[in-house]
Amino acid sequence: MIGSGRCHYHPERAGLGICVECRNVICRECTTQFEGINRCARCLSKRLAAANVVRERREWSFGHLFLAVIGASALFGAVLLVARALSAA
């Protein structure tokens, strides 16, 4: 069907555009513009399903652990500075 100018889903209809994801020719009824780009219903539903996937949330990643260590070090350093300032006075 690609290159025929006929809709991939409705061969009796003339193609209006090409889906940017599957590259199939699609007619006016099959074309859905999403983000200003033509997509067919099948590719749009795949994109929607991928957007609705709930990813597992990890509570403690390396970045969180690194920030916790840096924060604890800064707090410990501040406590030491205050303790030295009070003992010197």
C-alpha positions in Angstrom: 0.0 0.0 0.0 2.9 2.4 0.7 3.3 4.6 -2.4 -0.1 3.8 -3.8 -1.8 7.0 -2.7 -4.7 5.0 -1.2 -5.5 4.7 2.4 -3.9 1.7 4.2 -7.0 1.0 6.2 -9.6 1.9 3.4 -8.1 1.0 0.0 -11.2 2.5 -1.7 -10.4 6.0 -0.4 -7.7 8.4 -1.5 -4.9 9.1 0.9 -4.7 12.4 2.6 -1.4 12.1 4.4 1.2 9.7 5.9 1.4 8.6 9.5 4.7 9.7 10.9 5.1 6.6 13.0 4.1 3.7 10.8 4.6 5.6 7.5 1.3 4.2 6.1 -0.9 6.4 3.8 -4.1 7.4 5.6 -7.3 9.0 4.5 -9.2 11.9 6.1 -11.2 9.7 8.4 -8.1 7.8 9.6 -6.0 10.9 10.2 -5.7 12.3 13.7 -3.5 15.3 14.3 -1.7 15.0 17.6 0.9 17.7 18.5 0.4 19.0 14.9 1.5 15.8 13.3 -0.6 13.2 11.4 -0.9 9.9 13.1 -3.2 6.9 12.4 -5.5 5.6 15.1 -3.4 2.5 15.7 -0.2 4.5 16.3 -2.1 7.1 18.4 -3.5 4.3 20.6 0.0 2.8 21.0 1.3 6.2 22.1 -1.6 6.6 24.6 -1.0 3.2 26.0 2.7 3.9 26.5 1.9 7.2 28.2 -0.5 5.5 30.6 2.1 2.9 31.8 2.8 3.3 35.5 6.5 2.8 36.1 7.8 1.3 39.3 8.9 4.0 41.7 12.1 3.4 43.5 12.3 5.2 46.8 16.0 5.3 47.1 18.0 5.8 44.0 21.7 6.6 43.8 20.9 10.3 43.4 18.7 10.3 46.5 21.4 8.5 48.5 24.1 10.9 47.3 22.0 14.0 48.2 21.2 12.5 51.7 24.9 12.0 52.3 25.8 15.5 51.2 23.0 16.9 53.3 24.0 15.0 56.4 27.7 16.1 55.9 26.6 19.7 55.6 24.5 19.4 58.7 27.3 17.8 60.7 29.7 20.5 59.5 27.4 23.2 60.6 27.0 21.6 64.0 30.8 21.4 64.4 31.2 25.1 63.4 28.6 26.2 65.9 30.2 24.0 68.6 33.7 25.4 67.9 32.3 29.0 67.9 30.6 28.5 71.3 33.6 26.8 72.9 36.0 29.5 71.7 33.8 32.3 73.1 
